[in-house]
Amino acid sequence: MLIFIRQLKTQGIHLVGWCLLPFSLFLFTLHFLFFHLASLRRAEVIILPERLNFAGTTWVPDFARHRFPHKRLLFMSFCEPWHNHSLPLIWKDIPDVDCLVMRRMAIDFSFRGKRVVLPQRRFHDPLAQKILMFLAKLGGRAPVFLNHNSIQDGVEISEKYKQRFEESLRQEKNKDLAYRKSLNMNNGMYFYLQRTVPLLSPSLPDRYLTEITQALDDVCSRRPRKGTCGFFLKKGEDSSHKDGSNLEEYLPAFRLLTERGYQILITGDCPLSVKLSEEFEGMIVDARTQTLGISVDLFRLYAALHTDIFIGDSGGGVNLASLRKDRPILVLNAPVFNIGLNNLRIYYKHAYNQDGRHISFADMTGKYARLRDIPKEFVIECNTADEILEAVRCHLDEAENPGGGEIDKSLEDLWPFYSLFKMGECHVSPAYARNYHHRTALDPVSRSAQNTAPGS
């Protein structure tokens, strides 16, 4: 009986969705015609709206404008609860880019912890895309239509990589691996275009910068400050190997940053407590828990794009920060090995196999880099307080003395040229390299003894 009731409820929801669909699409079209038709008609490259995660709303329009420089770009997305709703502001002062975040004319609510959208997105969104394509073609400009999957399709491989890449594909016997290589190269071309196509980095308009800078001055009782540091913390509701460390593990690094004169702007999934803010005398700031007089969304954009240095757990906050091209980013708790963006300094999580042996960097850059997720039977360790402290110390030294950092070529050169790591001209954090060599020198027995020793 219970199964029958559930099935009946599901069918009822589907029926309501189908009944609402024509009305929803009609209202969507009417609203678009009144408010956004001009943007659609002048666009030469159009990114059609669909369900995107937050990271997608950052890299998708940036990839498109670097692939089609000096063409009028229109990026459209549907408004989702997990998006930054102030994101269009960073494109306001960028010529040739229009950014529209649109509401679905739908019933959108939470029921028993689950989000319900009626009509369902899988029916509504493709039809809304067809309506927009029809309206765009009426202008007679024959625009290029893209979505987040097709952005990298057909991208021209630079001569810098083309010959080596074609030879690598000819030697690859496994079709699945050949496809993954092509996908990597196409994605990596975004990083290459970012470096070689000179375009303005997106930023908040001046009036917001003045307002936020004043708010940060007002909350900080220490003078003078050397600079600002954006810090992105990732922690989901459920324990996951993609999460960052517990908040306490970052505190020694926070103290180092503030001692060196950096005001820290916290974003991500771990709100700062009022007590901690008071302890640091305003040198650590979080718009969610402090009264700054500015919106949380604006604060997050400022922390990502307008701070002197940026540090963060691997996630959407790092993607946003990477839109600014003139500043290295330290990534902590990198959960999968084959990650990359431009100019990253990476501190990976430590992964151990069933025998307690640390995964070799050769395997990290080889067979395990081809996997979306680390095998479940592996033991994955988040970065410890000491590791985070040393990683941040190395990053600060490099930021204050560019070019002075160590590069472990014995590790970095294990990455193939078509990897996201190499395409993004990333580096392994010197702190990670030292720790990796130390840990791999230990056999499982000595490592176990070290972990159980007093004070460890």
PyMOL commands that set and color helices and strands:
alter all, ss='L'
color gray80, all
select helices_A, chain A and resi 2-35+37-42+54-67+87-91+121-137+159-171+175-196+206-219+247-259+274-279+296-305+316-321+361-365+367-370+385-400+409-412+420-423+430-440+444-452
alter helices_A, ss='H'
color red, helices_A
select strands_A, chain A and resi 45-47+73-78+97-102+107-111+114-118+144-146+227-233+262-268+284-285+309-313+329-334+344-348+350-352+379-381+427-428
alter strands_A, ss='S'
color yellow, strands_A
deselect
rebuild
show_as cartoon
